C-alpha cells in the first residue's frame, strides 16, 4: 500500500528529513529513561497524578518497533513517502544494546524490509578511530547508506579534525551530513550544539552539504545566518512542535519560511520521539495549503520545504559515478 492510497488518494507527498528507529535496540535504555522522567516531570507540574513507573511503561512501549513496521504505517497515514532515518552513535556515552556493526546491520535490514521508504544516515563519533571510518565506508559501499549523522553533544565539535576523513568519504560519494544542533539528551554537553561549530567543516569541505538538525527550532538566528551565507549549509525543522515561541510553533515556522531561505529548509519531525503527545498524521496536516504554517508562502516554496530540498540532496549522491574526492 502506498502512502497516497493509505491517505485516501493522490496528493503531494512529504520527505521527512529526520526520523529514528523506535527500538530499544537502536536507542540506549538510559536515553529512553531520561525521556520518560522528563515527561513525568512535565505531567506532575501540570497537576497530573501519574506514577513515574506508569509513565516509564508508556514511554518504553513506544520503542518496541524493531522492524519499523509501525513507523511505516504512520508514514503511510501521514502522506510521508520517504524519510531520512538517522542512527546516532551513542556508544561512547552510554551502554548500547548492539555494537556499531550490529546496529548498522539492523538498519540495513530495516531499509531492505521497507524498500524505497528510508535513506539511512549512519552515526559516527571521532573517537572511534580507524574502525569507525572503515565501518562508515562499508555502510556506504555495501549497505547503500545515504549520509552521515553527527551527535556532537556526545562530546565533540562537528568540525573536529578527526571527522575530516569521514567528510572526505562524503565528498567522494556526494553524501550529505546531518549534525544535531540545540539541546538533546539531558546528561550530555549542550555547548557542542551551537550551529556555528559546523562552520569550519563547511568552509573546508565546500562540496559536502551540511544539514543543521533542528536548526529551524533552536539557535534559529545563528542557523539562518549560516544558511544564508554558506551555500552548502542547510537546516531542518525537526522537533518543530516543541519550539519555544510565545505565539506558537505554527507562526514561528511561518516567519522562518518567509525570510528568503526556503531553498535551504527541510521538513522533518524527529519521529517517533513525540508519539505520546501527537500523531504523525496530525502534525503533517498542519502543513496543508491554507494553514497558518504556510500563510503567504508560495506553492513553489512549500514544495521545496516539504520534499524538494531533501530530494535535491539525495540526487547529488545518485549522480554518475563518485565525486573527485577533493573535499577542500
C-alpha positions as a printed Julia matrix, in Angstrom:
328×3 Matrix{Float64}:
  0.0    0.0     0.0
  1.35   3.4    -0.97
  1.33   6.49    1.16
 -1.15   8.12   -1.23
 -3.63   5.24   -1.13
 -3.41   4.98    2.65
 -4.14   8.69    2.96
 -7.23   8.49    0.75
 -5.97   9.37   -2.73
 -3.16  11.08   -4.62
 -1.71  14.22   -3.07
  1.59  15.93   -2.54
  3.84  13.61   -0.55
  6.38  14.63    2.05
 10.03  13.8     2.68
 10.8   13.65    6.4
 14.41  14.7     6.9
 14.77  13.13   10.35
 13.21  10.02   11.87
 14.7    7.31   14.08
 14.12   3.62   14.53
 11.86   3.45   17.59
 13.57   0.46   19.15
 15.49  -0.28   22.34
 17.99  -1.94   20.03
 18.78   1.44   18.46
 18.26   3.89   21.34
 20.1    3.44   24.67
 17.87   2.5    27.59
 19.24   5.41   29.61
 18.11   7.82   26.86
 14.56   6.44   26.98
 14.5    6.57   30.79
 15.51  10.23   30.71
 12.74  10.98   28.21
 10.23   9.22   30.47
 11.39  11.09   33.59
 11.17  14.39   31.73
  7.61  13.55   30.63
  6.68  12.64   34.22
  8.12  15.91   35.5
  6.05  17.86   32.97
  2.86  15.97   33.88
  3.43  16.48   37.6
  3.99  20.2    37.1
  0.56  20.41   35.46
 -1.07  18.58   38.36
 -1.45  15.14   36.79
 -1.06  12.45   39.46
  0.64   9.8    37.35
  3.13   7.35   38.84
  6.65   7.52   37.45
  6.72   3.79   36.72
  3.5    4.03   34.68
  4.97   6.83   32.59
  8.11   4.77   32.01
  6.0    1.83   30.86
  4.18   4.02   28.37
  7.37   5.56   27.01
  9.18   2.22   26.67
  6.16   0.87   24.8
  6.94   3.42   22.09
 10.34   1.81   21.49
  9.34  -1.73   20.51
  9.21  -1.12   16.74
 12.34  -3.11   15.9
 11.44  -3.58   12.22
  9.86  -0.11   11.65
  6.5   -1.6    10.62
  4.66   0.81   12.92
  6.71   3.75   11.65
  5.94   2.94    8.02
  2.22   2.61    8.81
  2.33   6.08   10.41
  4.18   7.46    7.4
  1.55   5.99    5.08
 -1.26   7.59    7.06
  0.53  10.95    7.12
  1.49  11.01    3.44
  5.26  10.76    4.02
  6.73   8.88    1.09
 10.38   8.92    2.15
 12.36   9.58    5.33
 15.96  10.06    6.37
 16.46   7.54    9.17
 19.27   8.75   11.41
 21.26   6.34   13.58
 23.22   8.41   16.15
 26.34   6.89   17.69
 25.87   6.86   21.47
 28.41   4.1    22.04
 30.94   6.42   23.73
 28.49   7.86   26.27
 26.0    5.07   27.06
 25.53   1.33   27.27
 24.01   0.22   23.98
 22.17  -2.99   23.18
 24.1   -3.52   19.95
 27.65  -2.87   18.82
 28.05  -0.34   15.97
 28.45  -3.09   13.31
 25.34  -4.86   14.65
 23.41  -1.6    14.67
 24.41  -0.94   11.07
 23.18  -4.4    10.1
 19.87  -3.73   11.84
 19.31  -0.51    9.9
 20.25  -2.26    6.69
 17.66  -4.96    7.38
 15.02  -2.34    8.11
 15.72  -0.47    4.87
 15.53  -3.74    2.92
 12.28  -4.7     4.66
 10.74  -1.39    3.54
 12.29  -0.72    0.11
 12.18   2.87   -1.02
 10.96   4.3     2.29
 14.2    5.1     4.15
 17.61   6.58    3.44
 19.88   5.76    6.38
 22.28   8.36    7.79
 24.91   6.49    9.75
 26.1    7.96   13.05
 29.8    8.27   13.81
 31.98   9.52   16.65
 35.53  10.85   16.06
 36.83   8.71   18.95
 36.08   5.5    17.04
 39.37   5.65   15.13
 40.03   3.58   12.04
 37.36   1.03   12.98
 34.7    3.71   12.81
 35.98   5.01    9.5
 36.09   1.53    7.97
 32.56   0.82    9.18
 31.22   4.04    7.67
 32.73   3.3     4.27
 31.3   -0.22    4.44
 27.9    1.22    5.26
 28.12   3.39    2.15
 29.54   0.88   -0.31
 27.85  -2.34    0.89
 24.64  -1.16    2.56
 23.97   1.89    0.41
 23.55   4.27    3.34
 22.82   7.8     2.18
 24.73  10.07    4.51
 26.47  10.82    7.8
 24.88  11.64   11.15
 26.69  13.55   13.91
 25.54  13.95   17.51
 28.14  16.42   18.85
 26.54  16.6    22.31
 28.34  13.32   22.98
 31.44  15.46   23.45
 33.0   16.78   20.25
 32.79  19.62   17.78
 31.25  18.85   14.37
 34.39  20.45   12.94
 36.7   18.14   14.91
 39.66  17.33   12.64
 39.22  13.63   13.43
 35.96  13.81   11.45
 37.67  15.08    8.31
 38.38  11.58    6.92
 34.62  10.93    7.16
 33.93  14.17    5.28
 36.42  13.07    2.64
 34.29   9.96    2.08
 31.18  12.13    1.92
 32.86  14.36   -0.67
 33.87  11.32   -2.72
 30.36   9.87   -2.81
 28.46  13.2    -2.69
 26.8   12.34    0.62
 25.21  14.94    2.94
 25.93  15.29    6.66
 23.23  15.88    9.29
 24.58  17.36   12.52
 22.46  17.74   15.63
 22.12  21.28   16.96
 20.49  22.62   20.09
 19.75  20.68   23.29
 19.21  16.95   23.45
 19.69  14.12   25.87
 20.0   15.83   29.25
 23.23  14.31   30.66
 25.25  15.42   27.61
 27.09  18.68   26.89
 24.8   21.2    25.17
 27.7   23.56   24.43
 28.5   21.38   21.41
 25.04  22.1    19.98
 25.81  25.57   18.56
 25.26  25.76   14.78
 28.37  27.91   14.21
 30.56  24.98   15.27
 29.9   23.45   11.83
 31.28  26.49   10.02
 34.91  25.37    9.82
 33.97  21.99    8.35
 31.54  23.61    5.89
 34.27  26.0     4.8
 36.89  23.26    4.42
 34.52  20.92    2.54
 32.53  23.14    0.15
 31.39  20.15   -1.92
 29.73  18.48    1.1
 26.2   19.52    2.09
 25.74  20.0     5.84
 22.27  19.99    7.41
 21.76  21.61   10.81
 19.41  19.19   12.51
 16.68  21.16   14.4
 18.26  24.38   13.06
 14.81  25.83   12.44
 13.83  25.26   16.06
 16.74  26.29   18.33
 19.53  28.82   17.71
 17.43  29.84   14.72
 19.14  33.18   14.08
 22.56  31.53   14.08
 21.4   28.68   11.84
 19.72  31.11    9.44
 22.88  33.22    9.3
 24.91  30.19    8.25
 22.33  29.01    5.71
 22.2   32.47    4.14
 25.95  32.77    3.7
 27.25  29.21    3.23
 25.94  27.62    0.0
 26.48  24.12    1.42
 24.71  24.66    4.78
 21.03  23.78    5.21
 18.66  23.29    8.17
 15.77  21.03    9.04
 12.77  21.84   11.21
 12.52  18.54   13.08
 11.06  18.87   16.59
  9.18  21.95   15.32
  6.17  21.38   17.55
  8.37  21.77   20.65
  9.62  25.22   19.64
  9.65  27.9    22.34
  7.56  30.7    20.85
  5.01  32.99   22.5
  2.61  32.76   19.56
  3.06  29.06   18.81
  5.2   26.92   16.55
  2.95  27.5    13.52
  3.64  31.23   13.46
  7.29  30.65   14.25
  7.67  28.45   11.17
  5.66  30.85    9.04
  8.13  33.63    9.83
 11.04  31.3     9.05
  9.54  30.23    5.72
  9.05  33.84    4.58
 12.58  35.17    5.17
 14.07  34.0     1.86
 15.65  30.69    2.93
 13.01  28.31    1.59
 15.63  26.69   -0.68
 17.67  25.73    2.42
 14.95  24.33    4.72
 13.95  20.65    5.01
 10.75  19.4     6.59
 11.4   16.94    9.43
  9.71  15.6    12.56
 12.21  13.61   14.69
  9.51  10.95   14.89
  8.78   8.78   16.93
 10.06  10.87   19.85
  6.7   12.61   20.23
  4.25   9.72   19.91
  2.9   10.4    23.4
  1.82  13.94   22.56
  0.57  13.79   18.97
  0.19  11.69   15.83
  2.41  11.95   12.79
 -0.6   12.48   10.56
 -1.86  15.24   12.84
  1.43  17.1    12.57
  1.61  16.79    8.79
 -1.94  18.17    8.42
 -0.63  21.45    9.82
  1.39  21.82    6.6
 -1.58  21.71    4.24
 -2.25  24.57    1.85
 -4.07  27.41    3.58
 -2.85  26.63    7.1
 -1.14  29.14    9.39
  2.23  27.5     8.72
  2.1   28.31    5.01
  0.15  31.57    5.13
  1.63  33.8     2.43
  4.19  31.15    1.34
  4.27  30.42   -2.4
  3.48  26.94   -3.67
  6.97  26.54   -5.14
  8.47  27.39   -1.75
  6.16  24.94    0.03
  7.21  22.15   -2.27
 10.9   22.9    -1.75
 10.46  22.71    2.02
  8.26  19.61    2.19
 10.26  17.47   -0.25
 12.22  19.27   -2.96
 15.26  20.29   -0.94
 15.72  16.82    0.54
 15.33  15.16   -2.85
 17.91  17.53   -4.3
 20.47  16.48   -1.68
 19.81  12.82   -2.45
 20.08  13.41   -6.18
 23.69  14.5    -5.83
 24.62  11.11   -4.4
 22.87   9.3    -7.26
 24.92  11.07   -9.94
 27.05   9.24  -12.47
 29.98   7.8   -10.51
 31.68   9.09   -7.36
 32.97  12.6    -6.92
 36.6   13.62   -7.37
 37.4   13.04   -3.7
 38.72  16.55   -3.14
 36.93  17.79   -0.06
 38.74  21.11    0.12
